[in-house]
Amino acid sequence: MKGQANIHPAHWFDRSASTVAPELIGAVLMVRGCGGIVTETEAYEPDDPASHSVRGPGKRNAAMFGPPGRAYVYRSYGIHWCLNVVCAPGHAVLLRALAPGLGLGEMAARRGTDSPRLLTTGPGRLGQALGIGLQDNHAAFDRPDFGFYAGEPAEVIAGPRIGITRAADWPWRFGLKGSAFLSRAFPAARA
């Protein structure tokens, strides 16, 4: 995974989150020597009642209105640090899960488990395993130790978002088809 070029320059992210989110599936995320293949994302946009940007810019969500290709980090339920990548103004992609592949020992120590399945499935686990904190808010995903790298082509599935109460039925949750590293299984496709 190391040595590959960054997947895209910052301006590549300057699009809608619902466009960028599925395109991040299969990419490799590296954060200070730890990371893996992105297996699950969720899109949030300014007209989305579940988005932190729906009411416009403020102190907490300022990163969502900053330059694209930067991190937006927030604490969920006062416990978990969640990592997002900023897209167009007011748009962000929540990184929900990874297939861990780099820095397994360090991630296991942070999480208190050596079960690969429990390291990075879910945004809170992912944030803890990668050592994400408020110091990462606004950080650019353009460094070898903090960036996205090209991965293998991926078959992407979509479904309703989870863990929210507003607009949960919007099909803006994306996953790597067949991956064991998802926070929750996707609903079966209807024929």
C-alpha positions in Angstrom: 0.0 0.0 0.0 2.9 2.4 0.7 4.5 4.2 -2.2 1.4 4.6 -4.3 0.5 8.1 -5.4 -2.3 10.0 -3.6 -5.6 9.2 -5.2 -6.5 12.7 -6.2 -5.5 16.3 -5.6 -7.6 18.5 -3.2 -9.7 19.9 -6.0 -10.9 16.4 -6.9 -12.9 16.5 -3.6 -14.6 19.7 -4.6 -17.8 17.9 -5.7 -21.0 16.7 -4.0 -20.4 14.3 -1.1 -22.9 11.8 -2.7 -20.6 11.7 -5.7 -17.3 11.4 -3.8 -18.5 8.9 -1.2 -18.8 5.9 -3.5 -15.6 6.7 -5.3 -13.7 6.5 -2.0 -14.7 2.8 -1.6 -11.6 0.7 -2.3 -9.1 3.5 -1.7 -6.4 3.1 1.0 -6.5 5.6 3.9 -3.2 6.1 5.8 -3.1 8.0 9.1 0.3 8.2 10.8 1.3 4.6 9.9 -2.1 3.1 10.4 -4.8 2.4 7.9 -6.5 0.2 5.4 -8.9 -0.1 2.6 -12.0 2.1 2.8 -15.0 -0.2 2.9 -17.9 2.0 4.0 -18.7 5.7 3.7 -21.8 8.0 4.2 -22.5 11.3 2.3 -23.8 14.5 4.0 -24.8 17.6 2.0 -26.0 21.1 2.9 -29.7 20.5 2.1 -29.6 17.2 4.1 -31.5 17.5 7.4 -29.0 15.0 9.0 -26.0 17.1 8.0 -24.0 19.2 10.4 -24.0 21.9 7.7 -27.8 22.2 7.2 -27.9 25.4 9.3 -24.8 27.0 7.7 -21.3 27.5 9.0 -20.5 27.7 12.7 -17.6 27.1 15.1 -18.1 23.3 15.3 -18.6 22.7 11.6 -16.3 25.3 10.1 -14.1 22.7 8.5 -17.1 21.6 6.3 -17.1 25.1 4.7 -13.3 25.2 4.3 -11.1 23.9 1.5 -11.9 20.5 0.0 -9.8 17.5 0.7 -9.5 18.4 4.4 -10.6 16.5 7.5 -13.7 17.4 9.4 -13.5 15.8 12.9 -16.2 15.9 15.5 -17.1 14.1 18.7 -20.2 11.8 18.5 -22.3 11.3 21.6 -19.5 13.0 23.6 -17.4 9.9 23.3 -16.1 9.0 19.8 -14.1 11.1 17.3 -15.4 10.7 13.8 -13.4 11.4 10.7 -14.9 13.0 7.5 -13.3 14.3 4.3 -14.6 17.7 3.2 -15.9 18.0 -0.4 -17.7 21.0 -1.9 -18.7 23.7 0.7 -21.0 22.2 3.3 -20.5 18.6 1.9 -18.6 15.9 3.8 -18.1 12.1 3.6 -18.1 10.2 6.9 -15.5 7.4 6.9 -17.5 4.6 8.5 -15.2 1.5 8.1 -11.9 0.2 6.9 -10.4 -3.2 6.2 -7.4 -2.8 8.5 -4.1 -3.5 6.9 -1.3 -1.2 8.2 -0.3 -0.6 11.8 -2.4 -3.4 13.2 -0.5 -3.6 16.5 -0.9 0.1 17.2 -4.6 0.1 16.2 -5.2 -3.0 18.5 -3.5 -1.2 21.4 -5.7 1.8 20.9 -8.8 -0.3 20.7 -8.0 -2.8 23.4 -8.7 -5.7 21.0 -6.7 -7.7 18.4 -9.8 -8.8 16.6 -9.4 -7.3 13.1 -13.2 -7.1 12.7 -13.5 -4.9 15.8 -10.7 -2.5 15.0 -12.2 -0.2 12.4 -15.9 -1.2 11.7 -17.9 1.8 12.7 -16.9 5.5 12.7 -16.1 5.6 16.4 -13.9 2.5 16.3 -12.2 3.8 13.1 -11.4 7.1 14.8 -10.1 5.4 17.9 -8.0 2.9 16.0 -6.4 5.6 13.9 -5.8 7.9 16.9 -8.1 10.7 15.5 -8.7 13.7 17.6 -9.6 17.3 17.4 -6.0 18.1 16.4 -6.8 16.5 13.0 -9.7 18.9 12.3 -8.9 20.9 9.1 -5.9 18.7 8.3 -5.2 18.2 4.6 -5.3 14.7 3.2 -2.2 15.4 1.1 0.7 13.9 3.1 2.2 10.5 2.9 1.2 9.9 6.5 -2.3 11.4 6.2 -3.9 10.7 2.9 -5.8 8.6 0.5 -4.0 6.2 -1.9 -5.2 4.4 -5.0 -6.6 0.9 -4.3 -8.0 -1.8 -6.4 -11.2 -1.4 -8.4 -14.2 -1.9 -6.1 -17.8 -3.1 -6.6 -19.8 -0.6 -4.6 -23.2 -1.2 -3.0 -25.5 1.5 -1.6 -28.2 1.7 1.0 -29.9 3.8 3.7 -27.7 5.6 6.2 -27.5 4.3 9.8 -27.1 5.8 13.2 -29.1 8.9 12.4 -32.8 9.8 12.8 -33.3 12.4 10.0 -33.2 11.3 6.4 -31.9 7.9 7.4 -33.7 6.4 4.3 -31.6 8.4 1.9 -29.4 5.8 0.0 -26.2 7.7 0.8 -24.4 4.9 2.6 -21.9 3.1 0.4 -20.0 -0.1 1.0 -17.5 -2.5 -0.6 -19.6 -5.5 -1.8 -18.8 -8.7 0.0 -16.6 -7.1 2.6 -16.5 -8.5 6.1 -15.4 -5.1 7.4 -18.7 -3.1 7.4 -20.3 -1.5 10.5 -23.6 -3.2 9.5 -24.7 -5.4 6.7 -26.6 -3.6 3.8 -30.2 -4.6 3.2 -30.6 -7.3 0.6 -31.4 -5.9 -2.9 -35.0 -6.2 -3.9 -35.7 -8.0 -7.2 
